[in-house]
Amino acid sequence: SAAEISRLRAAAEKAVAAASAAAKAQPPVATDEIARVQSRLAEVVAIIDDPTTELSVVIRKNVEKLELEAYLKGLKYIADRR
């Protein structure tokens, strides 16, 4: 009975360690999405910084930039929690 308890306790600790490692591993989908959003954000910033861009386009791109930054912040938050 004591041997069985020790065996079960060791198995439980092993399972907890495996689950913890799996939870910390960042899924490749999240890293791909972060890279995609960062790339899109760089494109938008380049359009905004271009002095030949019309004001109406700059205003729309500033809104898009804020949305992308918020989305990226959320992705990084989720990725850091893992």
C-alpha positions in Angstrom: 0.0 0.0 0.0 2.8 2.5 0.9 4.7 1.4 -2.2 1.6 2.0 -4.4 1.1 5.5 -2.9 4.7 6.3 -3.6 4.4 5.0 -7.2 1.2 7.0 -7.8 2.7 10.2 -6.2 5.7 9.9 -8.5 3.4 9.4 -11.6 1.4 12.4 -10.6 4.5 14.6 -10.1 5.7 13.5 -13.6 2.4 14.3 -15.1 2.4 17.8 -13.5 5.9 18.5 -14.8 4.9 17.4 -18.3 1.7 19.5 -18.3 3.7 22.5 -17.0 6.2 22.2 -19.8 3.5 21.8 -22.4 1.7 24.9 -21.1 4.8 27.0 -21.3 5.6 25.9 -24.9 4.4 28.6 -27.2 2.4 27.2 -30.1 3.9 27.9 -33.6 0.6 29.5 -34.7 1.0 32.3 -32.1 4.6 33.1 -33.3 3.5 33.0 -36.9 0.7 35.4 -36.1 2.9 37.8 -34.2 5.4 37.9 -37.0 2.6 38.5 -39.5 1.2 41.4 -37.5 4.6 42.9 -36.9 5.3 42.8 -40.7 1.9 44.4 -41.4 2.6 47.1 -38.8 5.9 47.9 -40.4 4.2 48.3 -43.8 1.6 50.7 -42.3 4.2 52.8 -40.5 6.2 53.1 -43.8 3.0 54.4 -45.5 2.4 56.9 -42.7 6.0 58.1 -42.7 6.0 58.6 -46.5 5.7 62.4 -47.0 3.9 61.9 -50.3 1.0 60.0 -48.7 -2.3 61.9 -48.7 -3.6 63.1 -45.4 -6.8 61.0 -45.6 -4.7 57.9 -46.1 -2.5 58.8 -43.2 -5.5 59.2 -40.9 -6.9 55.8 -42.0 -3.5 54.1 -41.6 -3.1 55.7 -38.1 -6.4 54.0 -37.1 -5.2 50.7 -38.6 -1.8 51.1 -36.8 -3.6 51.5 -33.4 -5.7 48.4 -34.1 -2.6 46.4 -35.1 -0.7 47.6 -32.0 -3.5 46.6 -29.7 -3.9 43.2 -31.4 -0.1 42.6 -31.2 -0.1 43.6 -27.5 -2.9 41.0 -26.9 -1.0 38.3 -28.8 2.2 39.0 -26.8 0.2 38.9 -23.5 -1.3 35.5 -24.4 2.1 34.2 -25.5 3.8 35.4 -22.3 1.2 33.7 -20.1 2.1 30.3 -21.6 
